[in-house]
Amino acid sequence: MNYSKDEVIQYCMEEDVKFIRLAFCDVFGKQKNISIMPGELERAFGYGIAIDASAIEGFGDEAHSDLLLHPEPETLCTLPWRPEHGRVVRMMCCITYPDGRPFECDSRTVLKNAVEYAKSRGFEFNFGSEQEFYLFELDDKGSRTMTPYDNAGYMDIAPEDRGENIRREICLTLEQMGIYPESSHHEEGPGQNEIDFRYSDALSAADNAQTFKTVVRTVARRNGLYADFSPKPIKNAPGNGFHINVSLRPDNDADVGYMTAGILEHINEMTVFLNPAAESYFRLGNMKAPGYVSWSHANRSGLIRIPASDGEYRRIELRSPDPAANPYLAYALIIYAGLDGIDKKALLPGPSGLNMFSATEEELADYRKLPRDIHEARAAAVSGSLAKERIPGAIFDLYCASGKHRL
């Protein structure tokens, strides 16, 4: 539901709201928040709530530490796991300097700008996510272990699949927050699960991807488990993917083809933002995670898959990203790459029918490789043009120069 500022204040009064969490993320997509009391809402909407940016990685230092959070009322939702009396709600925020200038390291604003640019060109990009995660047991001190919650396989059912009730609780919690999952199932790895979402506009989809991680981790902990979204939690098991489904409006064959070609053309320089952790590259190239630049209609060994669907469900599925990615940056780059392909009327190469995991070196000779490690990914971004032009310099340098990343 889209609330106005006045409606948020009224809701908090009528629904016994005692705490309002103002949510944002650092440049690597790690969720942050500060809680305020209802009496501070007028100030939050009118002026903003100050934070110390020097304590947040990538946001500044002690000499440039003051930033303001500005809550966006249309993102209001209740946190269902908090008490009904003395409720807790959450709003996403944009970030500015005290003089009102947008903060360049606010990745949510980066995506907003991409959405507005696409709109000015007459296009709308919608996104749906498929995020995978592992569930591990906790020890008697509440610390995570490396013992998976079960040993079930792909789409197994109970009793082998012990995550069934966890996924159910996650989905019901998300529904209470106004976020609607499309499907859920056990994945291939032991203790590995996947929950998929129907498409929505870019900003809502990124907000929902962030909220999803919080809900999964909260529900897992309440059930005595640890939820792991890292790219490769278990060495010899499948990694966690963050498959991104992209659809274009208006939808016509030519523009969808150009869009897809644009993403393929720029994928290597985007990879450090889609796969930003060193361990991301232990996942790519095996167990259904792509290692080469290709596309097909049904082949799940390729980088992009175009599922058999029509009308509003027609989409492309980008299979290389993992959950370490900041969704705001990932979606923004996909939009810019897609639009660049449309501008250039980029030619989409023919589909690949090869199984990229069993093909010979001779068969793969004509295909570009994705970066093989974080160093190659950074180098590809630096030598490219699109990411360097579209990602603010301060963020670009943090991903490509400093080599720092926190999951």
Sequence and secondary structure as in RCSB ss.txt:
>XXXX:A:sequence
MNYSKDEVIQYCMEEDVKFIRLAFCDVFGKQKNISIMPGELERAFGYGIAIDASAIEGFGDEAHSDLLLHPEPET
LCTLPWRPEHGRVVRMMCCITYPDGRPFECDSRTVLKNAVEYAKSRGFEFNFGSEQEFYLFELDDKGSRTMTPYD
NAGYMDIAPEDRGENIRREICLTLEQMGIYPESSHHEEGPGQNEIDFRYSDALSAADNAQTFKTVVRTVARRNGL
YADFSPKPIKNAPGNGFHINVSLRPDNDADVGYMTAGILEHINEMTVFLNPAAESYFRLGNMKAPGYVSWSHANR
SGLIRIPASDGEYRRIELRSPDPAANPYLAYALIIYAGLDGIDKKALLPGPSGLNMFSATEEELADYRKLPRDIH
EARAAAVSGSLAKERIPGAIFDLYCASGKHRL
>XXXX:A:secstr
    HHHHHHHHHHTTEEEEEEEEE TT  EEEEEE GGGHHHHHHT EEEEGGGSTTS  TTS EEEEEE GGG
 EE TTS STTEEEEEEEEEE TTS B TT HHHHHHHHHHHHHHTT EEEEEEEEEEEEEEE TTS EEEEES 
   TT  TTT TTHHHHHHHHHHHHHTT  EEEEEE SSTTEEEEEE  EEHHHHHHHHHHHHHHHHHHHHHTTE
EEE SS SSTTS    EEEEEEEES  HHHHHHHHHHHHHHHHHHHHHHS STTHHHHTTSTT   B  EESS T
TSSEE  S  GGG  EEE    TTS HHHHHHHHHHHHHHHHHHT          TTT  HHHHTTS B  SSHH
HHHHHHHH SHHHHHS HHHHHHHHTS     
